[in-house]
């Protein structure tokens, strides 16, 4: 089962064309977040591969990054093979001609119902905030037990 956050990541990733790569950070920023590791975790749990092409996600410096939860071995060899089949060459662990192969997200190629947020914009609920509130003993939108408010 996937989370709403993961579904948003997968929807956006479907827009990266064959022969191009994007980065964990680009996906995070396009979703209004600053947490590329969360993107990596979503990639690791991708139940829709290869329709959702997680093999097209690399690190910001153009190095290949991980694949299927691994950073070396057979999984990385498979990622390299999948990229090669799409015309993306990897030499010494880095995408050749990375700037030309780098797909970035704009308003025209972003996922439907996708909102780009800069650090000054409203916080996007990624599905994790409510569980944090429950862990702290409160419920979203309600007063926590034991807290007191004054009427003015």
WOHU-V838314 format. One record per pair of residues at least 6 apart in sequence whose C-alpha atoms are under 6 Angstrom apart, sorted by sequence separation. I is the first residue (numbers start at 1). J is the second residue. D is the distance in Angstrom with one decimal. If there is no record, write none. Layout:
BEGIN
i j d
I J D
I J D
END
This chain:
BEGIN
i j d
28 34 5.8
58 64 4.9
59 65 5.5
89 95 5.9
90 96 5.6
133 139 5.7
138 144 4.7
28 35 5.9
58 65 5.2
89 96 5.5
28 36 5.5
67 75 5.8
67 76 5.9
25 36 4.7
43 54 5.7
24 36 4.8
24 39 5.8
44 68 5.1
55 79 5.5
44 69 5.2
64 93 5.7
63 93 5.5
64 94 5.7
63 94 4.0
62 94 5.4
62 95 5.4
23 57 5.1
21 56 4.6
22 57 5.0
23 58 4.8
6 42 5.5
21 57 5.7
23 59 5.3
62 98 5.8
23 60 5.5
14 52 5.4
19 86 5.0
18 86 5.7
19 87 5.4
19 88 5.6
21 101 5.9
22 102 5.5
20 101 4.7
21 102 5.2
22 103 5.0
20 102 5.9
21 103 5.6
20 103 5.8
32 116 5.2
31 116 5.7
32 117 4.1
30 116 5.3
12 111 4.8
11 111 6.0
5 126 5.2
END
